[in-house]
Amino acid sequence: MSDQKRTRKPVEQVLSAEEKLEIELGEQARIAADDWSGGVAPGKAARFGPSFRRLIGLLRPHAVAFTLVSILGAFGVVLAVLSPKVLGEATNILFEGVVSGMAPAGATKDQVVQGLVDAGQQDLANIVTAMQNFTPGAGVDFLALSRVLLIVLALYFASSLLMWLQGYVINVIMVRTMWRLREQVEAKINRLPLSYFDRVQRGELISRVTNDIDNITQMMQQSLSQALTAVLTVVGVLIMMLSISWQLTLVVLISFPLMGVLFGVIGPRSQKAFGIQWRKVGRLNARVEESFSGHALVKVFGREQASREAFRAENEELYQASFKAQFLSNIMMPAMMFIGNLTYVGIAVFGALMVAGGQLRLGDVQAFIQYSQQFTQPLSELGGMAAVVQSGTASAERVFEFLDESEEEPDAVDAPAPVDGDGTIEFENVSFSYSPDRPLIQDLSFRVEPGQTVAIVGPTGAGKTTLVNLIMRFYELDGGRILLNGQSIAQLTRRDIRAKTGMVLQDPWLFAGSIRENIRYGRADATDEEILEAARATYVDRFVHSLPDGYDTLLDEEASNISAGEKQLITIARAFVAQPSVLILDEATSSVDTRTELLLQNAMAALREGRTSFVIAHRLSTIRDADLILVMESGAIVEQGAHDELIAAQGAYFRLYNSQFEQAATDPDDVIGARADELDGSPDEPVDEKSTAGAPVR
């Protein structure tokens, strides 16, 4: 409470102008990402009704079990509703027995009533008139009382057993439903195209598949499992109250309009607040994920303070959104209880007047008071559920938006089996762009013969990586076709294409597990001997023996216990184990030292033997021996040929090649200004001494 009351200094007052601009630009980028993803950030569940119905529809596979357990729950509710009526009869037996014991024995009921009237005790005479078990002088019938109490005990026990069984089965249904939803989300992730992950922040995606699903699970378990019991209880209690007194029932029903006002005023605002809260959670997760993944760079550039302030600003927004959402949701229950207490007072007053008038027995009023509590309690629970359901539905809408994202085009059911070819690859008039208004590759054609090593060079953004991604069918073509061994890859299944392809990326990816398991990831059935052979070929074996557990050394999720170069060596060993027909190396040796690079070039030469290979390289000295060099600019191949041919032609490749050596003796700013359209993005990258021993090629 003290934190909430503490005066909060606005975050904007502690930020410099530069940091405010950074936060603002970051916010604009996240908003743009939301817009680009095609989903509207839910200020509230934009389609509450359809989203809620779809959420309930997840229970359809368990419809039979849900129906049976609902019947059991209905019986339990009936028994629970009957119990106050029977207990009221016990009160009548006890009260009427006590009163009858005070009356003269041998007199009749009419005589006692008349005597009370004559004595001016009209109210007491009315009470005695309403008694059904009044025998003057008899006293309390304890045998009848014990019989009624045993019946009440049996009713409560049977009701509790049935309600427990209903809750248990419903919780099992809910847990299995959420398990199935997580399976759908996992399957959806594997069916999404890479373009989706290009435009959606990882933190936002993680928030949808973890936090939002957890919120849905909590809502389903805590709310929907109780909703059926609450509704049945309200209906059953209403029937029993009408059977006792329709006048007192009207007193209870007066509370309905007040409850309706509460739902109408607080409900929509609570729903909107919860939607904003979960959107803020997603953005804060994205901020944290970015800060952790780039932690080293944050420290290198001294941006810790700016990062803390940016986090603080977004955390403050989440605090405000969460406080508002929780305040609105928590105000519902006290308000419902207040209305229930007003109803209780009304019943007590009017019930006492009706007992005094002989219209009701004391036990009936007691039963009615119990029914009023049973009536308002489930209504209060439903009021509390409303806020939780609104929060869960807002999360469900975010998950459903993810599940409704456009998937990559499915493989043809009758896709032909891949032929056992020699690795010939042909591009025929290929066109591709990430955005329709920004063409990238247009009318590209070339042919790669079996066993050739093709190097792809060019400035940053020329389309080098895009070219190999198209071969892997990570993206679909806008026009033309790509042939593998004479077959169009659009007709083959993605699994068949990628099973024949090995790829080593510039940024190594390793999972939490042993080094042996990471190498075997390339081919699940690889033997230990094959893993050892691949490790020796890629020089992994030479550093593994220095580790305490050798090949069984466990790597964490970031593989922080080995160097960046050692990570890359393991990924290259993984490609060796895969034994692909087509090999793609996307600047695969950029993370290793010069000596190791020379060793890897020899190893990869052996790996490329008899395989079609594509090598993306920024250091042009590393691809001099390639059979074919493709020079790309703006998505088009402007030159192709062997190294000596391209140098002799003194074209784009000649300028790129020389620019890497002239930088050592020329001011970098002059080089950038003169050759901005030719640089490959690595002007300061060291080059091999052997390759630069002589003067630049002229």
C-alpha positions, 0 to 999 in steps of 0.5 A: 500500500505504501508503494501505491501511495508514494509520490511518483516522479514522472519518468519524463523528468529524469530523461535527457532529450536524447534518451526521450528521442530514443524511447520515442523512436523505439515506441514508433518502431514497436507500433510499426511492428504491430501494424506490420504484423497485421494485428491490432494491439488489443486495447480491449477484445475487439471482437469479444463475442466471437473470441469468447465463443471460439474459446468455448469451442475449444471444449468441443472434443470433450462435449460428452464428458462435459455434458455428463459432468454437468448432469452430476453437477446439476444433481449436486446443486439440487441437493445443495438447494434442498438442504436449507429447506430441510434445515428450516424444517428442523428449526420449525420442529425445535421452535414449535416444540419449545413454544408448545412446551410452554402451553398448558397440556390438554388444551387444543391449538384453537384454545391457546390461540384464542387465549393469546388473542384475549390477552392482547398478544395478536402477533404471538397468536398469529405465529402459533396459528402458522405452526404445523406441529403444535401440540400444547404441552408436548415439548420438542420432538427430538426423534423427529428433529434427529431424523431431519438433521440426519437427512440434512447431513446426507444431503450436504455430504452427497452434494459435496461429493458430486460437486467435488467430482464435477470440479475434478472432471472439469479441471481435467477437461480444462487442462487437456484443452490448454494442452491441445491449444499449446500443441496448436501454437507449436504446430503453427510456429512451424507452419509460419513463413520466415517473413512472419518472424522478420516483422514480429518481435520475438519478445511479443511472440513469446508473450503471446505463446506463454503469458497469454496462454497462461492467462487463458488457462487461469481463466478457464480453471478458475472461472469457467469451471465454476460458472456452470455451478453458479448458474445452476445454483442461481436457478435452483435457489430462485425456484426454492425462494418462490416456493417459500414467498414470492414477496420476499423473492421480489425483495431479492430481485430488486438487486438485479437492476443494480447488478446490471448497472455494475456490469454495464459500467465497470465491465467494458472498462475492465475489459479494455484495461486488461487488453491494454495490460497484456499489450504492455506485458508483450512490449515489456517482454520484447524490451527485456529480450532485446536488452538481454540478447544485446547485453554486451553491446549495451555495455560496450556503448555505455548505454546502461543508463539509457536502457534502464530508463527505457525499461523504467518508462515501459515498466511504468506504463505497465504499472499504470495499466495493471493498476487500473485493470486490477482496480476495476476488476477488484471493485466488482466483488465488493460492490456485489457484496454490498448489494447482497448485504442490502438484500439481506437486511431487506429480507430480515426486516420483511421476513420478521414482519411476515412471521409476526403476521403469521404468513411465514414460519420462523424456519421458512424465514431462516431457510429464505435467508440462507437462500438469499446468501446462496443466491447472491454468492454465485452472483458475486462470483459471476461478477468476479468471473466477469473481470477474469473472463474479460482478461482471458478473452483479451489474451485469447484474442491475441492467441487466435490472431497468432493462430490465424496468421497466414501460413506458408503455402502447404506442400502438394499432397501428390508432390513427386519424390525427389530424383537422385541427381548430381546437384544441378541447380538452375534459376529461370527468370526468377523474380522476388521481393519482400515488399511489392513496392520494393522490387529486389530480384528481377528476371534472374537466370543462371545455372550451377553445374554439379560439384561446382562451388559458386561464390556470391559477392556484392555489397550489403543489401544486394540480395546474396542471402536472399538468393540462398534462402530462395534455394532453401524455399524459405520464401516463395517466388514471385515469378520464374522457377528454381530447378533442382536436378531438373525438378522445380522446387515448388513441386517438391516438399520443403522437407525433401528440399532441405533434407538434401541441403546443408546450411551454415549461417554467419551467426551460429546457433546451438541449443542447450545440450552436449556438444555431441548432441549439437553435432548429431542435430545435423543427422539424427541417426549419425553414429558416434564414429561419424560424429568424431570423424566430422569433428576431426575434419572441422578441427572441433576435436582439437579443442573438445579435449581441453574441456572437462567432459569432452564431447559430453560437455553441456552447453547453455542456451547461449553456449557462453562457455565456449568461444564464438569461433568454437561455436561456428566450428561445431555448426560446420561439423553439424553440416559435415554430419548431414552429408548434404547434396547441396552445401550453403555457407553464408559467411561461415568462417567470419567468426574464426581466426585467420589460421583456423580459417585456412584449416577450415577452407581445406576441410570445406574443400573436402566437404564440397567434393562432389557437392554443389556449393554456394558460398557467400563471402565478404572477404573476397580473398577466400573465394579465389578458387571458386568455380563460379563467382556471381557478382550481385548488385540490387538483386541482379547478377551484373557479372559472373565468371572465375576470379581471373576472368573477372579481374581481367574484365576490370568491372564490379568485381575488380572494384570490390576486390581492390577496395578491400586492399586500398582501405589499409592505405587510404583514409576510410572516410575517403574510401566510403565517400568514393565507393559507398555503392561498392563496399560490402559492409566489412571495411575494417575486417582483417584479411589474410596476409598471404592473400595481401602479400602483393600490391593491389591488382590493377 
